[in-house]
Amino acid sequence: MMIGITGTPGTGKSGVAHELRARGHPVIALSDTIAPYILERDEARDTLIIDEERWAREFAKVEGFVEGHLAHLLPCDRIVVMRCRPDVLASRLRGRGYGEAKIVENVEAEALDVVLIETLEEYQKDQVLEIDTTDRDTKDCAGMIEKFAKGNIPPSFGSIDWSAYLEGMV
């Protein structure tokens, strides 16, 4: 079974992936798989443009977890969408040295549910778990993901609403 872990940058995907690896699970960081699919670097947005369709089509399905903000584009058996309150997300991204434009882009994407919406376009409702990582530590999130992967936590999404944070950005 391949379980995807997706979400806006800064929501905790890499930390959870590290914890799952420490617990003995196979985890692939999707950022390690995109090099052959890079089309260009968008300097204005400080991001890489990749051929997402070709990457997803050619990705060999694995047993275990796949982690990255594009995991929802892969044919996973189940998918976890990690979320974080926009003000906390902005703080996390500043701590990583992101530029202000990149922070705003990611915070807006989080507030608008972009990754969740893209995920729900690809997956059935019974395959999706949404986790608010704002006040949860990495070990708690990893435990929830393990339980979801085993079918011990039911799918759940749609209860997180960050839209009020958009008002403060205008």
N, C-alpha and C positions, 0 to 999 in steps of 0.2 A: 504494500500500500504506500502511495506517495502522498505525503501531507505537505501542503504549501503554507508558508508563513509570509504574509504580505503586509503592506502598510506604507504610509507616508514615511520618508526618511526621518529618523529621530524618534520613532514610536517604540523602539526597543527590540526590533527583530534580531539584530546581531547579538545582543546580550542574551536573548532567549536561546538563540542558536548555540552560543557558547555553553550555556547551561545544559542544553539537551546533549551536546557532545560529551560534556563532563559526566553525564548520566549514562553514557554508553550508546547513545543513539547515533546512527549515521545521519550526517547533516551536510548538505551541499550549499555553499554560499554561491548564489547565482551570479554575483558580480565576477566570480572566477570563470564563468562560462561564456561571457559575452564578447571577448576580444575579437574573434573572427567575424563578428556581426556588426562591428562599429562602422558606421557610414561616415561620420564626421563629428567634430566637436563644435557645439554651439557655444561660442565664447560669450555671447550676450547673455545667455541663460546659465552659463557655467554648468553645462551638462553634455553628456555624450548622446548622440543620435544613433540608435541601433536599428537594424532590420528586425523588428520584434516578431513579425510573422514568420520569417525564415528561422529565426532563433527558436521560437516555440515549436515549429514544425519539425525541426531537426533535433530537438532536445530528447535524449534517450531517457525514458521513464526509469526511475530508480525506486528502490525500497528504502524508505526513510523519509527524512524531512528535506525540503528545499526552501531556502530562505532568501528573500530579496523583494524589493518593491515591485517586481514584475512577476512574481510567483503565480499570481492569479491568471496569467496568460498561458500557463502550462496546464496539461491535462491531469491535474491532481485528483485524487480520490476524495479528499477533504481539503478545505482551505480555512486558514485562520487569518482574520483581518485584525491587525493590531492598531489601536487608536490611542490618541493622546490629546488632552485638552490643548487648544491652540496656544494659549499663553505659556504653558509649560513646554510645549513643543518648540516655540520660538526661543525660549531660554536654553533648551538642550542644543538647538542648532547654533546659537551664538557661541555656546561653549565649545563647539567643534570648529569654530572659525568660519562658518558660512557667512557670505556677504549678505547685506540687508535685502537685496532684491531676491536672492534665492530663499531667504527666510520667509519673506512675504509670499512668494510663490507656493512654498510648501505649506505654510500656515493656512493660506486660502484653500488649497487643495484638501487639507484635512477638514476645515470647517464646512466645505461643500460636499464632503463624503465621496470624493472622486474615486478613491481606491475601492471603497465599498460598492459604489454603483457599478464600476467596471467588473468587480467580482460577481455581483448578482446578475450581470449580463451573460456571464459564462457558466455559472454554477446554479444548481438547484438549491432551494432553501434548506434542504436537509443535509447539505454538504458544508455549510458556512457557520463559523463561530466568530463573533466579533468580541474582542477583549479590550476594555478600557485600561490602558497601562499607566494612566496618570498617577495613581496612588498605589500601584501594585509593584512589588519587587519582582525581579527577574525569576527567582525560584518559584514564586507563586504562579506567575504566568506560564513557566515551563510545566509546572504540575497540571495546570488547567489544560494545556495543549496535549500532554500525555494522556490525560483522561478522555479528551475529545477524540484523539486518535484511536483509542480503544473502544469508543462508543459509550463511555461512562458519563459523559456530559452531553446533554442534547444540543443540537445546533441552536444558535440564538443570534439574532442581529436586529438592528433597527431601534434600539432603545437609546442610542447615543445621539445627541443633537447638539452640535457645536455652532449652529447658525447664528446665535446671538453674538458670537465673537466677531462676526463680520461687521456688525454695526460699529464696533470700536476701531475698525480698520479704515473706515470710509472717511 
